[in-house]
Amino acid sequence: MTLPFEIVVALRFLREGRFQTWLIVGGAGIGVAVVIFITALVNGLQANTIKRTLGTQAHVVLRPPEEVAVPQRVAGTEGAVLPSVQARAQRLRSIDQWQPLETMLDQRAGIAAVSPIVSGPAFAVRGDANKSVAVQGVLPDRYTQVIRMDDKLVAGEFRVQPGEAVVGKDLASDLGIGVGDRFRLVTGSGSTQVDDAYVVTGLVDLGIRDMNRRAVYVGFRTSQALFDLPGGASQIDLAVDDLFGAEDTAQALARETGLTADSWMKTNEQLLAALNAQTITTRTIRVFVSIVVVLGIASVLVVWVVQKRREIGILRAMGASRGRIQRIFLLQGALVALIGAILGSALATLMIRIFGRIARNMDGSPLFELALDPWLYASSVLGAILFGVLAAAAPARRAARLDPAQAIRM
């Protein structure tokens, strides 16, 4: 099959200038490799950071609105109020009509999982040892859809039937207990004090030592009895489909329900700022690398226009139109970028493989996963071709404007 005239000439020009061709192909390839590797590195780091941070918390948490102290009026005066208002102590309360709300959230688009919870403070006691803990009463089937507890188990299983509890591994160490051992949970005081015994069915590692020292999971109804909240739920945890749209979802739910809605983006503002800084840095690197590649391709093509002036003049004298001459150099830019992008993609894959073997935790596991995203490769190759054509635009116009007679005489 006969190739089009422009492609034949473009390939011949590239073949005649082998050193320059491979020089700029190598430059384009290294640029594409850097873009792919840096992007994959930052994406992997961000995914790992988010996974570790959100592995122990819901994307959105709904709670009852805070109780606010109302200013008191001074007796015997009109319109006068007391100058100082003491903040009201917050007490454990249930979300009003949480069952219909749960049903509504289950059916709402964009929400992946819903889990009602009863949580509160207590003391874990075994013998003479006692520790202040945070108890969460959960429905395992629902809660594990929001927080992947199976990934955090280090012993036993996540089972919280009546009289059973799952505890953090550091709390278990502090109390000297393990799977199958008993301990007591004490809540309230005076006549409202509740003191019940529980069997440890599992130990979890939440990745944060302070949480491992305080975490206790019991059944949902058990927690209702512990905190004197019959039929209630102190909060509702949500998992959303769009992780970075969690704050918008939280604000919408707060407006619709009148509840306090906190997203992970609000409770982890410093983390979000760091992720944004990483994203901006990656984009900046990509822009500057792209500029370097464009300038490199453009500079080599400008040199080719000067070196091939006689050949261009002969082609014009033989009837080649200005449009054809322009397309020859545009094709050169695209071909150089395409070959460079393919080589750069292979180099980036090698760099990612090497990084995965070198960057290891103390236990030998990968520091974090670098995903070989097909879309990243495709966008990098397409972007390189586009930049190659843009880089060739100015040299192509210059070549097309050459006067045939003058070009042949030079």
C-alpha positions in Angstrom: 0.0 0.0 0.0 1.4 3.4 -1.0 1.8 5.9 1.8 0.6 9.5 1.3 3.1 11.9 -0.1 3.4 13.9 3.2 4.1 10.9 5.3 6.8 9.6 2.9 8.7 12.9 2.9 8.3 13.4 6.6 9.8 9.9 7.3 12.6 10.5 4.8 13.5 13.8 6.5 13.5 12.1 9.9 15.6 9.2 8.6 18.2 11.6 7.1 18.7 13.5 10.4 19.1 10.4 12.6 21.1 12.1 15.3 18.7 15.0 15.6 15.7 12.7 15.4 16.8 10.4 18.2 17.9 13.4 20.3 14.5 15.0 20.2 12.7 11.6 20.5 14.8 10.9 23.6 13.9 14.3 25.0 10.2 13.8 24.4 10.4 10.3 25.8 12.1 11.4 29.0 9.5 14.2 29.4 6.6 11.8 29.0 8.2 9.3 31.4 8.7 12.0 34.1 5.1 13.2 33.7 3.7 9.6 34.0 5.9 8.6 36.9 5.4 11.8 38.9 1.6 11.7 38.4 1.5 8.0 39.3 3.7 8.6 42.4 1.5 11.5 43.7 -1.7 9.7 42.9 -0.5 6.6 44.8 0.7 8.7 47.7 -2.6 10.5 47.9 -4.7 7.3 47.6 -2.6 5.7 50.4 -2.9 8.8 52.6 -6.7 8.9 52.1 -7.0 5.2 52.7 -5.1 5.4 56.0 -7.0 8.5 57.1 -10.5 7.5 56.1 -9.9 3.9 57.0 -11.2 4.6 60.5 -13.8 7.3 59.9 -17.0 7.9 57.9 -17.1 10.2 54.9 -20.0 12.1 56.5 -21.3 12.0 60.1 -24.8 13.3 61.0 -25.4 14.3 64.7 -28.2 16.1 66.6 -27.8 19.9 66.5 -25.9 21.3 69.5 -27.9 22.6 72.4 -27.5 26.4 72.7 -28.0 28.4 75.9 -30.6 31.1 75.4 -29.8 34.5 77.0 -32.0 35.1 80.1 -34.0 38.3 80.7 -33.5 40.3 83.8 -36.7 40.1 86.0 -38.6 43.3 86.2 -37.0 45.0 83.2 -38.2 45.3 79.6 -35.8 44.0 77.0 -32.8 43.8 79.3 -30.8 40.5 79.2 -28.1 39.1 81.4 -24.7 40.2 80.2 -23.1 36.8 80.5 -24.4 33.5 79.2 -22.7 30.3 80.2 -22.4 27.7 77.4 -24.7 24.7 77.9 -23.2 21.3 78.6 -23.8 18.9 75.8 -25.5 15.6 76.6 -25.9 12.4 74.7 -29.0 12.7 72.6 -30.7 10.7 69.9 -31.4 11.9 66.4 -35.1 12.7 66.2 -36.9 10.2 63.9 -33.7 8.6 62.8 -35.4 5.5 61.3 -37.3 7.4 58.5 -34.1 9.4 58.0 -32.1 6.2 57.6 -34.6 5.0 55.0 -34.4 8.3 53.1 -30.5 8.2 53.1 -30.5 4.6 51.8 -32.5 5.7 48.8 -30.5 8.9 48.2 -28.3 9.0 45.1 -24.6 9.4 45.8 -24.7 7.7 49.2 -23.1 4.3 49.2 -23.7 3.1 52.8 -25.6 4.2 55.9 -24.9 3.1 59.5 -26.7 4.3 62.6 -24.5 4.3 65.7 -24.9 4.8 69.5 -21.6 6.1 70.9 -20.4 7.4 74.2 -17.7 7.3 76.9 -17.3 4.5 79.4 -14.7 2.8 81.6 -13.3 -0.6 80.7 -12.5 -2.6 83.9 -10.6 -5.8 84.5 -9.4 -6.5 88.0 -7.6 -3.5 89.3 -7.1 -2.0 85.8 -9.5 0.4 84.3 -9.3 2.6 81.2 -11.4 5.4 79.8 -12.8 4.2 76.5 -15.0 5.3 73.6 -17.8 2.8 73.0 -19.6 2.5 69.7 -22.7 0.4 69.3 -23.0 -0.7 65.7 -25.0 -2.9 63.4 -22.1 -5.0 61.9 -23.7 -5.6 58.5 -24.2 -1.9 58.0 -21.1 -0.6 59.8 -18.6 -2.7 57.8 -20.0 -1.1 54.6 -18.8 2.3 55.9 -15.6 1.2 57.7 -13.9 -2.0 56.4 -13.4 -3.6 59.8 -12.4 -7.0 58.3 -9.2 -5.4 57.1 -8.3 -4.2 60.6 -8.8 -7.4 62.5 -5.7 -8.8 64.0 -7.4 -11.6 66.0 -10.8 -13.2 66.3 -13.7 -11.8 64.3 -15.9 -8.7 64.2 -18.9 -10.1 66.1 -20.9 -8.1 68.6 -23.8 -10.2 69.7 -25.3 -9.4 73.2 -22.5 -9.8 75.8 -19.7 -9.6 73.2 -17.3 -6.8 72.3 -14.5 -6.1 69.9 -11.6 -3.9 71.3 -8.5 -2.1 70.1 -5.3 -4.2 70.4 -3.6 -1.6 72.6 -6.5 -1.5 75.0 -6.4 -5.3 75.2 -2.7 -5.1 76.0 -3.4 -2.5 78.7 -6.1 -4.6 80.3 -4.2 -7.8 79.9 -7.0 -9.5 77.9 -7.3 -11.4 74.6 -9.9 -13.1 72.5 -12.2 -15.1 74.8 -11.4 -13.1 77.9 -14.0 -11.1 79.9 -14.0 -7.5 81.0 -16.5 -5.0 82.3 -17.9 -1.7 80.8 -19.1 0.9 83.3 -21.2 3.9 82.2 -23.1 6.6 84.1 -22.9 7.3 87.8 -25.0 6.9 90.9 -28.4 5.4 90.3 -27.9 5.5 86.5 -24.7 3.5 86.5 -24.6 0.5 84.3 -22.0 -2.2 84.8 -22.0 -5.2 82.4 -19.5 -7.9 81.6 -18.5 -8.7 78.0 -16.5 -11.4 76.2 -13.8 -10.2 73.7 -14.5 -11.7 70.3 -12.0 -9.7 68.3 -9.0 -7.4 68.4 -8.6 -4.6 65.8 -5.7 -2.3 64.7 -7.1 1.0 63.6 -3.6 2.4 62.7 -3.6 5.0 65.4 -2.3 4.1 68.8 -4.6 6.5 70.7 -7.7 5.0 69.0 -6.4 1.5 69.6 -6.2 2.3 73.4 -9.8 3.6 73.5 -11.9 1.7 70.9 -14.6 -0.7 72.0 -17.3 -2.0 69.7 -20.5 -3.5 71.0 -23.9 -4.3 69.5 -26.3 -1.5 68.6 -29.0 -2.5 71.1 -26.4 -3.2 73.8 -25.1 0.4 73.5 -28.6 1.8 73.7 -29.0 0.1 77.1 -25.5 1.2 78.2 -26.2 4.9 77.6 -29.8 4.9 78.5 -30.9 5.7 74.9 -33.7 3.3 74.2 -34.6 3.1 70.5 -32.2 6.0 69.7 -29.1 6.6 67.6 -26.6 9.3 68.6 -25.2 9.6 65.1 -25.4 8.3 61.5 -22.3 7.5 59.6 -22.3 7.7 55.8 -20.1 6.6 53.0 -20.5 8.5 49.7 -19.6 7.7 46.1 -17.8 10.9 45.4 -15.1 11.2 48.1 -14.2 14.8 47.2 -17.9 15.8 47.0 -18.4 14.8 50.7 -18.5 18.4 51.9 -21.2 19.3 49.4 -23.2 16.3 50.5 -22.8 17.2 54.1 -24.0 20.8 53.6 -27.0 19.6 51.6 -28.0 17.2 54.3 -27.5 19.8 57.0 -29.9 22.2 55.2 -32.5 19.5 54.6 -32.5 17.8 58.0 -31.4 20.5 60.4 -28.8 18.2 61.8 -25.1 18.8 62.3 -23.2 17.3 59.3 -19.5 17.0 59.3 -17.6 15.6 56.3 -14.0 14.2 56.4 -13.0 17.2 54.4 -14.0 19.5 57.3 -12.5 17.4 60.0 -9.3 16.9 58.1 -8.6 20.4 56.7 -4.9 20.1 57.1 -4.9 16.8 55.1 -7.0 18.3 52.4 -4.7 21.3 52.1 -1.7 19.0 51.8 -3.5 17.0 49.1 -4.3 20.1 47.2 -0.7 21.3 47.4 0.5 18.0 46.0 -2.0 18.2 43.2 -0.9 21.8 42.3 2.7 20.7 42.4 2.1 17.8 40.1 0.3 20.0 37.6 3.0 22.6 37.7 5.7 19.9 37.0 3.6 18.6 34.1 3.2 22.1 32.6 6.9 22.9 32.8 8.0 19.5 31.4 5.5 20.0 28.5 6.9 23.4 27.8 10.4 22.0 27.7 9.3 19.2 25.3 7.5 21.7 23.0 10.5 24.0 22.9 12.8 21.1 22.2 10.7 19.8 19.3 10.2 23.3 17.9 13.9 24.1 18.0 14.9 20.9 16.1 12.2 21.5 13.5 13.4 25.0 13.0 16.9 23.7 12.3 15.4 21.1 9.9 13.7 23.9 8.0 17.0 25.7 7.6 18.8 22.5 6.6 16.1 21.4 4.2 15.5 24.7 2.4 16.9 23.5 -0.9 14.7 20.3 -0.7 11.7 22.4 0.2 12.3 24.7 -2.7 12.6 21.7 -5.1 9.4 20.2 -3.8 7.6 23.6 -4.2 9.0 23.9 -7.8 7.7 20.4 -8.6 4.2 21.4 -7.6 3.9 20.7 -3.9 1.5 23.2 -2.4 2.2 25.2 0.7 -0.4 23.2 2.5 1.5 20.0 1.7 4.8 21.4 2.9 3.1 22.6 6.1 1.6 19.1 6.7 5.0 17.5 6.2 6.5 19.4 9.2 3.3 18.9 11.3 3.6 15.2 10.7 7.2 15.3 11.7 6.3 16.9 15.0 3.5 14.4 15.6 5.7 11.4 14.7 8.5 12.5 16.9 6.1 13.0 19.8 4.4 9.7 19.2 7.6 7.7 19.2 8.9 9.6 22.2 5.6 9.0 24.1 5.7 5.3 23.4 9.3 5.0 24.6 8.5 7.3 27.5 5.6 5.1 28.6 7.8 2.1 28.6 10.4 3.9 30.6 7.8 5.2 33.1 6.5 1.6 33.5 10.1 0.4 34.3 10.5 3.3 36.8 7.3 2.4 38.5 8.3 -1.3 38.8 11.7 -0.4 40.2 10.1 2.0 42.7 7.7 -0.7 43.8 10.7 -3.0 44.5 12.8 -0.4 46.3 10.2 1.5 48.4 9.3 -1.0 51.1 8.0 -0.8 54.7 10.0 -2.3 57.6 8.0 -5.5 57.3 8.8 -5.9 53.6 5.4 -4.8 52.3 5.2 -2.1 49.6 5.3 1.4 50.9 2.2 2.2 48.8 0.8 1.0 45.5 1.5 2.8 42.3 -1.4 1.9 39.9 -0.6 1.6 36.2 -3.6 3.7 35.1 -4.4 3.2 31.4 -6.1 6.6 31.2 -2.9 8.2 32.5 -0.9 6.5 29.7 -3.5 7.4 27.1 -3.8 11.0 28.1 0.0 11.4 28.2 0.4 9.9 24.7 -2.4 12.0 23.3 -1.0 15.1 25.1 2.5 14.5 23.7 1.1 14.2 20.1 -0.9 17.4 20.6 2.1 19.3 21.9 4.3 17.9 19.1 1.9 19.3 16.5 1.7 22.6 18.3 5.5 22.7 18.5 5.7 22.1 14.7 3.2 24.8 13.8 5.6 27.7 13.6 8.4 25.8 11.8 5.7 24.4 9.4 4.4 27.9 8.6 7.9 29.1 8.0 8.7 26.2 5.6 5.5 26.8 3.7 6.3 30.5 3.1 9.7 29.8 1.6 10.0 31.1 -2.0 11.0 28.2 -4.2 13.5 30.1 -6.4 15.3 31.7 -3.5 15.3 28.4 -1.5 16.9 26.5 -4.5 19.6 29.2 -5.0 20.7 29.2 -1.4 
